[in-house]
Amino acid sequence: MSVANIPALQITSLSKSYGDTDALNDVSLTIEQGEIFGLLGPNGSGKTTLINCVAQLADRDTGSISVMGLDVDADYNEVKKRVGLSLQEPNADPYFSIRRALIYQAGYFGIGRDTAEERVDSLLRQFDLYDKRSNTFRELSGGMQRKISLIKALLHEPDVLILDEPTAALDVEARVELWEHVRSVNDDGVTVLLTTHYIEEAEEMCERICFLRDGEVLRVSRTEDIMDELSRNCITIL
């Protein structure tokens, strides 16, 4: 449940290292409720480490993180319910049908069988996959597998949806279709944090963008301001 005037995600002085490598160095970000916020940067810039810290898949060295005003340490279980995570490499049980696998997934969040079935069927229809409900994950195309990853992240109705490279390796048509689904989820009030390599994806989807390099924040700006700067043609005569 959203609370007015509380950021969806507050990251303060976050640092994380792996041995002698600093993956994140004193990163601070505030993401407001209802935003689609983008993390943009090359491989090794710290994007995945940052979202892993938020999703409690990696321990941080220093700093604090709160989701909807809840501290990720003090309110661990409640934060888990508030965050949905779609990983860069989509996966699901390879032996069950996708419908059955998703119903089991809902059970991990304490969702009862009847409610789970109703929720799964609704999401499969929303993402145009209901006709594939009896297929296994391996039988789906790459674009369909990405959709299943999104559905898994949305089953427990989170406040914050985290997408790690959601359209990597997808063709243009599948990418555009996934963008439309993410916008629809955002229209329903879910805050979206996504990582991407693609400037055109950030331009299309995000209201604000954070540029990361070598684990540090280079800049956080409104997307329209950044694109306005990039579109300027300057000729310097010496």
Wavefront OBJ file of the C-alpha trace (Angstrom):
o trace
v 0.000 0.000 0.000
v 1.433 3.354 -1.006
v 1.910 6.207 1.450
v 1.931 9.764 0.164
v 5.206 11.739 0.230
v 7.349 8.693 1.003
v 9.865 7.728 -1.711
v 9.349 4.330 -3.276
v 13.067 3.720 -2.888
v 15.657 5.596 -0.854
v 19.324 4.648 -1.172
v 21.847 6.503 0.993
v 25.660 6.219 0.789
v 25.547 2.670 -0.556
v 28.929 0.967 -1.039
v 29.722 -2.618 -1.989
v 33.008 -4.301 -2.834
v 34.047 -7.750 -3.996
v 37.554 -8.288 -2.706
v 39.671 -5.433 -4.007
v 37.018 -4.342 -6.520
v 34.638 -1.520 -5.578
v 31.343 -2.407 -7.279
v 29.513 0.579 -5.730
v 31.016 3.655 -4.099
v 28.850 5.968 -1.978
v 25.754 5.765 -4.174
v 22.710 7.799 -3.118
v 19.409 7.816 -5.032
v 15.804 8.765 -4.371
v 13.106 7.212 -6.571
v 9.606 8.595 -6.177
v 6.404 6.590 -6.182
v 4.990 6.033 -9.661
v 8.253 6.704 -11.508
v 9.886 4.641 -14.200
v 13.515 5.211 -13.257
v 16.436 4.030 -15.359
v 19.958 2.930 -14.447
v 22.164 3.361 -17.485
v 25.769 2.280 -17.792
v 28.196 -0.173 -19.389
v 28.967 -3.662 -18.113
v 30.724 -3.450 -14.763
v 29.256 -0.069 -13.881
v 27.420 -1.445 -10.831
v 23.836 -1.610 -12.099
v 23.174 -5.246 -11.219
v 24.990 -4.975 -7.897
v 22.787 -2.038 -6.941
v 19.521 -3.827 -7.656
v 20.795 -6.987 -5.961
v 21.403 -4.940 -2.815
v 17.892 -3.488 -3.010
v 16.381 -6.941 -3.574
v 18.439 -8.359 -0.681
v 20.338 -10.759 -2.918
v 23.661 -9.129 -1.959
v 24.882 -7.699 1.323
v 26.116 -4.118 1.250
v 29.231 -2.884 3.005
v 27.901 0.514 4.059
v 24.817 2.660 3.586
v 21.084 2.267 4.053
v 18.168 1.252 1.817
v 14.456 1.727 2.399
v 11.488 0.631 0.288
v 8.226 2.501 0.782
v 9.657 3.837 4.035
v 10.603 0.362 5.303
v 14.219 -0.423 6.168
v 15.479 -3.482 4.271
v 17.156 -4.817 7.424
v 14.668 -4.008 10.178
v 11.639 -4.842 7.998
v 13.191 -7.647 5.943
v 10.077 -9.796 5.456
v 7.782 -6.870 4.706
v 10.223 -5.421 2.164
v 10.309 -8.783 0.369
v 6.571 -8.436 -0.192
v 6.941 -4.904 -1.544
v 9.581 -5.695 -4.194
v 9.234 -7.703 -7.403
v 12.412 -8.688 -9.255
v 12.788 -9.783 -12.872
v 16.328 -11.022 -13.424
v 18.448 -10.519 -16.526
v 18.303 -14.239 -17.329
v 14.651 -15.366 -17.158
v 14.019 -18.789 -15.680
v 11.210 -21.023 -14.476
v 10.666 -24.672 -13.624
v 11.509 -26.564 -16.842
v 9.182 -29.508 -16.189
v 5.882 -28.006 -15.063
v 3.547 -26.065 -17.295
v 4.008 -22.319 -16.912
v 0.599 -22.021 -15.238
v 1.438 -24.653 -12.641
v 4.908 -23.195 -12.046
v 3.457 -19.721 -11.499
v 0.874 -21.032 -9.033
v 3.686 -22.607 -7.027
v 5.604 -19.332 -7.221
v 2.626 -17.501 -5.695
v 2.675 -19.962 -2.803
v 6.119 -18.723 -1.778
v 4.428 -15.445 -0.814
v 1.660 -17.139 1.156
v -0.982 -16.673 -1.544
v -3.746 -19.273 -1.251
v -4.450 -21.706 -4.069
v -7.722 -20.181 -5.268
v -6.343 -16.647 -5.206
v -3.144 -17.807 -6.900
v -5.019 -19.484 -9.745
v -7.140 -16.397 -10.291
v -4.129 -14.095 -10.189
v -2.053 -16.286 -12.536
v -4.831 -16.595 -15.102
v -5.421 -12.841 -15.008
v -1.739 -12.068 -15.610
v -1.421 -14.675 -18.357
v -4.313 -13.007 -20.159
v -2.865 -9.536 -19.553
v 0.431 -10.598 -21.121
v -1.222 -12.518 -23.985
v 0.061 -15.884 -22.769
v -3.115 -17.614 -21.627
v -3.147 -19.819 -24.728
v 0.364 -20.983 -23.753
v -0.549 -21.863 -20.170
v 0.007 -25.603 -20.716
v 3.422 -25.136 -22.321
v 6.671 -25.518 -20.411
v 9.069 -22.614 -20.076
v 11.492 -24.191 -22.555
v 8.806 -24.283 -25.226
v 8.378 -20.509 -25.202
v 10.165 -17.940 -27.355
v 12.662 -15.524 -25.800
v 10.075 -12.742 -25.709
v 7.526 -14.998 -24.031
v 10.079 -16.096 -21.454
v 10.708 -12.441 -20.613
v 6.982 -12.004 -20.068
v 6.915 -14.984 -17.701
v 9.749 -13.397 -15.729
v 7.645 -10.239 -15.438
v 4.596 -12.203 -14.333
v 6.642 -13.967 -11.630
v 7.742 -10.575 -10.326
v 4.168 -9.267 -10.263
v 2.350 -12.221 -8.703
v 2.468 -10.855 -5.158
v 1.425 -7.344 -6.300
v 4.596 -5.454 -5.307
v 4.886 -1.698 -4.948
v 8.288 -1.619 -6.665
v 9.176 -3.632 -9.766
v 12.880 -4.086 -10.561
v 13.843 -5.080 -14.101
v 17.425 -6.058 -14.905
v 18.085 -5.615 -18.648
v 14.455 -6.531 -19.454
v 14.837 -6.467 -23.248
v 18.386 -7.777 -23.689
v 18.698 -9.994 -26.782
v 15.098 -9.334 -27.877
v 14.242 -8.230 -31.394
v 12.683 -4.828 -31.986
v 9.083 -6.079 -32.100
v 9.398 -8.064 -28.866
v 11.156 -5.128 -27.203
v 8.370 -2.694 -28.073
v 5.734 -5.152 -26.863
v 7.503 -5.557 -23.531
v 7.748 -1.771 -23.167
v 3.972 -1.565 -23.550
v 3.439 -4.143 -20.804
v 5.797 -2.310 -18.444
v 3.956 0.956 -19.074
v 0.657 -0.776 -18.307
v 2.044 -2.043 -14.994
v 3.306 1.454 -14.191
v -0.099 2.930 -15.048
v -1.528 0.699 -12.316
v 0.665 2.512 -9.785
v 3.735 0.275 -9.628
v 7.080 2.077 -9.409
v 9.586 0.667 -11.916
v 13.373 0.593 -11.630
v 15.090 -0.777 -14.722
v 18.668 -1.245 -15.834
v 19.554 -0.975 -19.493
v 22.392 -0.574 -21.959
v 20.138 1.087 -24.505
v 19.829 4.874 -24.511
v 16.758 4.566 -26.755
v 15.105 2.307 -24.174
v 15.812 4.799 -21.396
v 14.485 7.606 -23.592
v 11.321 5.673 -24.407
v 10.547 4.392 -20.910
v 12.101 6.464 -18.153
v 11.143 9.754 -16.567
v 14.605 10.101 -14.999
v 17.927 8.418 -15.674
v 20.913 7.733 -13.451
v 24.237 7.257 -15.213
v 26.576 4.845 -13.413
v 30.246 4.287 -14.180
v 32.748 2.301 -12.126
v 30.270 2.065 -9.279
v 29.679 5.790 -8.962
v 26.800 8.086 -9.892
v 27.854 10.405 -12.695
v 24.534 12.180 -13.062
v 20.808 11.941 -12.355
v 18.578 13.976 -14.660
v 15.193 14.098 -16.269
v 15.230 12.138 -19.500
v 13.944 15.012 -21.582
v 16.798 17.243 -20.404
v 19.402 14.635 -21.310
v 17.916 13.954 -24.737
v 17.725 17.681 -25.430
v 21.448 17.967 -24.757
v 22.281 14.923 -26.882
v 20.253 16.278 -29.801
v 22.127 19.556 -30.053
v 24.381 19.949 -33.061
v 27.374 22.113 -32.265
v 30.054 23.259 -34.702
v 33.170 24.793 -33.221
v 35.328 26.933 -35.532
v 38.935 27.415 -34.463
l 1 2 3 4 5 6 7 8 9 10 11 12 13 14 15 16 17 18 19 20 21 22 23 24 25 26 27 28 29 30 31 32 33 34 35 36 37 38 39 40 41 42 43 44 45 46 47 48 49 50 51 52 53 54 55 56 57 58 59 60 61 62 63 64 65 66 67 68 69 70 71 72 73 74 75 76 77 78 79 80 81 82 83 84 85 86 87 88 89 90 91 92 93 94 95 96 97 98 99 100 101 102 103 104 105 106 107 108 109 110 111 112 113 114 115 116 117 118 119 120 121 122 123 124 125 126 127 128 129 130 131 132 133 134 135 136 137 138 139 140 141 142 143 144 145 146 147 148 149 150 151 152 153 154 155 156 157 158 159 160 161 162 163 164 165 166 167 168 169 170 171 172 173 174 175 176 177 178 179 180 181 182 183 184 185 186 187 188 189 190 191 192 193 194 195 196 197 198 199 200 201 202 203 204 205 206 207 208 209 210 211 212 213 214 215 216 217 218 219 220 221 222 223 224 225 226 227 228 229 230 231 232 233 234 235 236 237 238
